[in-house]
Amino acid sequence: EPKLRELLPDPRGLRDMETAAARFLEAVKRRERIAVFADYDVDGGSSAALLIDWLHQMGREATLYIPDRIDEGYGPNVPAMQQLAGAHDLIVCVDCGTLSHEPIAAAAGADVVVLDHHLGGETLPDCVAVVNPNRQDEDGTLAHLCAAAVVFLMLVECGRQLREARARGPDLMSMLDLVALATVADVAPLIGVNRALVRQGLAVMARRQRPGLVALSDVARLDTAPSSYHLGYVLGPRVNAGGRIGQADIGARLLASRDRHEAEALAER
């Protein structure tokens, strides 16, 4: 019976975390134009949906950009980053970006924050913050986190900074369904805080409050309380399918959807 309040690490234990959260909150406060650049798999889609959902609850929107698996390949690329930088003030790269020196350098005029978990190289890209438990200068105690869990920790830190400023942020516990889905689908080991995130996330998912996951569960004819099996073998592969049929953003759009009819149409696709 893993308890999140006992196992959740202090977000500030990760390098650049306070800086990343502060820059993100600044963009929210100043009504800056925010873009989310995500990977096309479940972890990337869930990470993007977490940010979009949180921003929506704060009365803000974000542009979602997910590269085409065939045409653009994995992670940020120079043309896409140049295009986004031309129309946005802040680009948040989720589940990618740690090794993207050239594309991030190409995002002139915009600030870039990276929230990732892929193994880092000897040098990091030149940007506002790179939050990644697998940076070479981290101690590896949180190396088992998926990207969505890193995003979740940044939102925990955002909540802390908001409280310090006598403000309130969205309810983060209700977002653990996305973190659980990403953790299992990205085959992150179920140890430490990951066990608590998945256990709690499954309980959230069972309440059927996220239109995208409800629609996907119904399309998959899931008629029992969700388990980690369903995350890994029923829901995860369906979200992943979008990136393989030439619609890279369909999974993230489904997970972030707040409209039942839109969610049903996307799940059907």
Secondary structure, 3 states (H helix, E strand, C coil): CCCHHHHCCCHHHCCCHHHHHHHHHHHHHCCCCEEEEECCCHHHHHHHHHHHHHHHHCCCCCEEECCCCCCCCCCCCHHHHHHHHHHCCEEEEECCCCCCHHHHHCCCCCEEEEECCCCCCCCCCCCCEEECCCCCCCCCCCCCCCHHHHHHHHHHHHHHHHHHCCCCCCCCHHHHHHHHHHHHHCCCCCCCHHHHHHHHHHHHHHCCCCHHHHHHHHHCCCCCCCCHHHHHHHHHHHHHHHHHCCCCCHHHHHHHCCCHHHHHHHHHC
